[in-house]
Amino acid sequence: ISLKAPLAYGGIRLATFIPLDIESHVIDGEVQWTLPEFAKQLLLMVGGSARTSYVASDQMLDGETYVDITSPDYHQPGIEHWEGRFGAFAHAEYKPADWVTVTGSLRFDYNSVTEEFISPRLAAVFKPAKGQYVRLGMGRAFHKPAFIDNLLHPMVDFPADSPITGPAQDNFQEFMSRVIGNPNLDDIELLSFEVGYLSQYLDGKLSVALDLFYNQLRNVYHLEGSIIPDAQGLPDLQQSMFMTENAFGFDIHGFELVVRFRPTDKISLMASWAHRQVLELGTGRISEKTPKNLFTLGGRFRTDSGLVGSLYMFSRSEFTEADVENPEGLLA
């Protein structure tokens, strides 16, 4: 990994990031079992998964031991990190009548970083008439912080013309142990509610679908800088930081309209329009950092020889991109 952001202040280059060589190993396993049939209308499945991962690098800093004067690894570069995950789930599909299908699942996850999380899902599909379907659904999910979010603290090197010399270089490396990675992050959480309607015509060749959704997105990650100047106006490296934080929450609602047409078995055409409003939690303001409208137009084809091709056009309305590179670096 090579980090390109400049480490400069007032136009003076202070340091440069060292390219990171990261060793990573993952052992992952999953199992799923469809239970014996108890009733003709009921399908039951259970399963589980486990994962252990190891990450090591000599060009990274351990955010805890590097600044702990009582640690034998005080001011020693390098990091080794083990992480474990375990999950188990149960899933059921129930069809009491031809016009309704109900699905539900419950998943339990545990990891050594943020501990446990429970994810329920429930959905029902109704068929009031031939070719007409109504779907109701809700679910809860999470995203665990990745290694980069939690523990990435890159080391730096000091060029010959850097004004940082002597013991100040140790202070700067200690500051880097508070850059990017944050071991206290919580999971990103999503709670979603959906209502959908699907209508089919021309013996199923033409379909029109409308989905309405409302999502609660919480604990969204963002790099937050707190560069505090000292008495001389330079960054106070003992108090400053630039770390990933659970900084944002959003309420998102909108709809998606999709029209599909299959004139032949080999050609499928589609057009879609998605509109969404993203409200910032706390302020209630509409976020301008994501496009409000998304458009898709195109299709795919399949030949007798098995060749499959597609051509799609995408467009979106204007938005403000906030996560752009600061040309003056993270200290500015």
N, C-alpha and C positions, 0 to 999 in steps of 0.2 A: 504494500500500500504506500503510495506517495501522496503526501498532503502538500498542496501547492500554495496555500494561503500565506501571504507574507507576514512575517513577525517584525513589524517596523513601527516606529513611533516618531511623529514629527518629521517624517521623511528619512529617518535614520534606521538602517537595518540593524536589528538587535540580534537576531538568531535565525536559523533555518531548521525546518523539520528534517529529521533523519528518516530515510526510507525504512519502512517496517517490513521485516520478514516474520510472518506469523505461521506457526505450526498448528494445525488443527486436525483432530481426529473425532469421528462420530460413530457410535454404535447405536443402531436403531432397530427396533423390532415391533411388529404389529400382529395381532391375531383377531379374527372375527368368526363368529359361530352363529349360524341360523338354527334356532331352537326347533325341536320337533313340533309338528303342527298340532296345536291344541284345538283349534277350530278353523273351519274352512275360511272364515272371513278375517282371520287374525294371523299376522306375520310378526314374529319376534326375533330380534337379533341382539347379541351382546358382543362386546369386544374390548380390547385394551391395547395399549401401546406403552413402550418405555424407550427412553433415550438417555444416553450419557455422552457428554462431549468434553474434550480436553483442548485447551488453547494455551500456547506458550509463545513468548517472544522475548528476545534479548534487547530489543529496541523500544520497549514500552516500560512505563513506570507503574508500580503498584501504588494505588492511591492511598492505601492505609500504611503500609510498612515504610514507604520511602520518606515520609515525614515524621515517623514515630521514632524518637531518639532512643527509646527503650528496646526497639526491635533489632535483632541481629542483622536485618536487611536494611537498616537505616542508610539512606543515600546510596543504595545499591540498585542498579538498573535490572530490568528483567521481571517477567511475570509468568506464573503458572496458575491455571484456573481450571477446576473441574466443575461440571454442572450436570444435574440430573433432572429428568422429567418422567412423570408417570401419568397415564390417563386411562379411564375406564368409562364405557358408555353402554346404555341400553336403548334400543330403538324398537318402536312398535308401529305397525300399519294395520288399521282396522277398517273394514268395508262392510258395515251392517246392511247396506242396501246398494242397488246399482247406481243410485243418484248421489251418493256421498262416500267420501274416503277421508279418514282422519289419520294423521301421522303425528307421532310425538317421540321425543328423545330427551335423554338426560345424560349429560357428560360431566364427569368429575376429573379435574386436572390438578396435579401438584407438581411444583418445581422448586428447586433449591434456592431460587432467587426471590420470587414473590409469593411463594407458598401456594395455597389452594385457590381454585376457582370453579364454580358450578355453572354450567351452560345448559339451560333448558330450551327446547324448541317445541312448538306446537303449531300445526297447520291443518286446515280442513278444506277440501275441494267439493263443491256442490255442482250437480248437473241438473238444472231445472228443466232443460229441454235438450233435444238432440243438437249437438254442436255448440252448446252454450255452457260455459263453466264460470263459476265464481270461487275465488280462493281467498281465504283469510289465514294470516300467519303472524307469528311473533317469535322472537328468538333473542337470546343473549349470548354474547361472545366476547373474547378477549384477545389481546396481543401482548405477549410477554416482551419485556425489553430485551433487545439483542445485546450481544457482547459489546458491540461498538457503543451502544447507548449507556451501558453499565460501567464498563471497565477500560475503555480505550483512553489511555493517557500517553501520547507520543513524546518521545525524547527530542531534544533539539541539540544542534551544534552551533558553535559561536564562531563566526568568521573573524579573520584577523583584524578587521577594521571595526569590530563591534565595540561599543562603549562599555559593554558589560564584561567585567574582568574579575578575577579573584573570587572571593566568597560570594559576590553578587551572582555568579553563575549558578551556585548551589541554590540561591534564592529563586532564580528564574526556573530551574528544574522543579523546585517545589511548587511554584506557580503552575507549571505544566501538569502536575499531579491533580490539579483542580480544573483541568481543561477537558471538555467533551464528556468523558464518562462520569456518570452519577450512580453510585451503588444504591441510592435510596429511592429510585424510581418505582412507581406503581404500574400495574398493568393498564394499557389502554382498554377501555370498556365500551362496548356497543350494545345498545338495546334497540331493537327494530320492530316495527309494526307495519304490516303490508295488507293491502286489499287489492285484489286483481280481478279483471273480467276478461274472458277470452270468448270470442265469437267466431265460428267457422261457417264458410259459405262455399258454394260450388263444389260440393262433395269433398270438402276439406282442402281444396286448392287455395282458397283465400282465407286468411285469418286476420283478425283485428284484436289486439290486446291492449288493455289500459291498466296500468298498475299505479296505485297511490301508495306512498310510503312516508313514514315518519321515523327518524332515527335520533337517538340520543348518543352522542359521541363524547366521551369523557377522558380526561387525563392525557390529552394529546401531547406528544413530545415536541419540544422546540429548544434550540440552543439559545440560552439567555446569558447575556454578558453583563458583568458588574465590574467594570474597570474603574477603580477608585484612585484618584491622583493623590500624591503625597505633597509635602510642603513645597517642593520644588516644581510641582506640576507634572512630574513623571508618574507612571503607574506604580501604585503601592502594591508590590508583588505579594506581600503577606496577607493582604486583605482582598485582593481582586480575584475573580474567577470568571470562567466562561464555560458553563456546564449545561448539559441537557436537563431540562426540567419538565414536569407535568404542568405545562403552562396554559393549556387551552381546553375549553369544552364547547361543543356546538350542538345545537338542535337543528336538524336537517329535515325538511319536508319538501315534497314535490310529486311529480308524476312522470311516467314514461309511456308513450304511445308508440306501438310497433305494428306495422302492417307487413304481412308476408304473402307472397303470391308464387305459386308453383304451376306455371302453365304446362309444363311437362315433368316427367320423373327426373329429367336430367338438369333442369334449370330451376333455381330458387332465387327470387328477388325479395328485397326487403328495404323498408324505409322506417326510420325511427326519429322521434323527438323526445328528449328528456329535459324537463325543467325542474330546477331545484332552488330552494332558498336556504342559505346557511346562516343561521343566527348565532352570534357570539354569546356564550353563556355569561350572564351577569349584566352585560350592557344591553342585550337585546338588539344590537345593531346588526344589519345585514353585512356579512363579510364580502369584501370585494376581492378576496384572494382565491376565489374559485369561480369558474364560469357558471352563469345561471342557466345557459341553454347549450345542449349538445345535440348534434345532428349527424345522422348516418344514412347513406344511400348507396346501394350496390347490390351485389348478388354473387352467386357461385354456380358453377356448372360441372357436370361430370360426363365424360365420354364413355363410349362402349369399351374402350381399351382400359378404363380404370383411371385415366388422368382426371384430376380434380383441380380446377382453377377458380380464382375469385378476384373480384375487383370492387373495392369499396372506397367511398369518399367520406371524409369526416370533417366536421367544422364545429366551432364552438364560439360563443360570444366572448367579448373582451373581459379581462380580469387583470388584477394587479399581482404580479409575481413578487413575493416578499423575500423568498429564500434565494437571493442572488448573491454572488460573490462581492464582498466589500474590497475594492481595489487597494485600500489602505490597510487591510488586515484586521484581525480580531482585536487588536489593542486600540484601534481608533473608534 
